[in-house]
């Protein structure tokens, strides 16, 4: 069922073109990497809880707080990185004077290098 939903999403994105499918694929891979970090924290907390319970200690509250703090820090770091690398997050750079621009289409047809 989950893969069927993903297939429907790809079919919808595919109507937008090759660039959109490539961007969707990259974003999905980034999502997987970010998700793996949270899975690792969850697994480490479960192992640490089992270890302390086996030793006769009950540190579930402290371990839960540590896991939540670490997950929050991971989430905040990921959000800052995503925001910093978002397409519209940087100020526009000055155009390169050596590259032809398409904004000058009022040029005469005799100047093909302008447009």
N, C-alpha and C positions, 0 to 999 in steps of 0.2 A: 504494500500500500504506500509506504513512504517513497519508494523508488518511482512508483507511478506518479505521485505528486511532483517529484523532481522532474520527471520526464515532461509533464504538462507545463511546468514552468519554463523548461528549456524550449519547448515548442512555441510558447508565447514570446520568449525573448528572441527566438530565431527569426521571427517576423520583422524584427528591428534591424537585422543585418549581421554581418560577420563580426564587426567590431563589438556590437552589443553582446554577442555570444562569447567572444573572447574575454570581455570585461566581466561578464557573469561567471565564467569559469575561474578566472583569477580570484574574484571575490569569494567564490565558494571554497577555493583552496585556502585562502586566508582565514575563512571561518572555521575550517577544519583544524588549522594550526592553533587558533585561539581556543577552540573547544578542547583540544588535547591538553592544554595547560590546566584547564579546570578539572579534567578527568584525572590528571596526575595528582592534583591537590586532594581530590576526593579519595583516591586510592591510598595515598600516603596517610591521610587522617584515619581511614578505616584500619590500616595496618597498625598504626601507632595506638589506636584505641584498643584493638585486640591484644596487643602486646602488654599494655598497662593493665588491662582487665585480667589477663593471664597471670600477671605478677601480683594480683590481689589488690591493685589500686583502682580507684574509680576516678579517672581524670577526663571523663567524657565532656564535661562543660568547658574545661580549659582547652582541650583539643579542638572542640567545636569553635570556640572563639578564635583560636589561632588559624584554623582553616578559613573562617569567614574573613578574618583580617587579611590573610594572604590572598584569598580570592578577590576581595575588594581592591587590593593593591594591583593585582594582575589586571582586573577589569578597568581600573582607572588608567593604568599604563597603556593598555590596548586602546582605550578611547582617545587618549592624548595622541598616540601614534597615528591612529586613523584620522583624527582631525587635522593633524599637522601635515599629513600626506594627501589629504583630499584634493581633488582637482581645483576647486575654487578657493583654497585656503591661502595661497601665496599671492602677493601683489603682482600685478601684471608687469612683465619685464619690458624694457624698451625694445622696439623692433630693431632687428639687425639691418643696418643701412646697406649691407652688401646683398641682402636677399631681395628678390623682386616681390612686390606686394600687389595684391589684387584690389586694394582699396582705390587705386588710381585709374579706374576704368573710364574716366573722362578723357583719357589720353587720346591722341589721334591714332587712327588705325595704322599710321606709318611707323609707330613706335611699338613694335611687338614685345620688346623687353620690359615695357612698363607694366603691362597687365599679364 
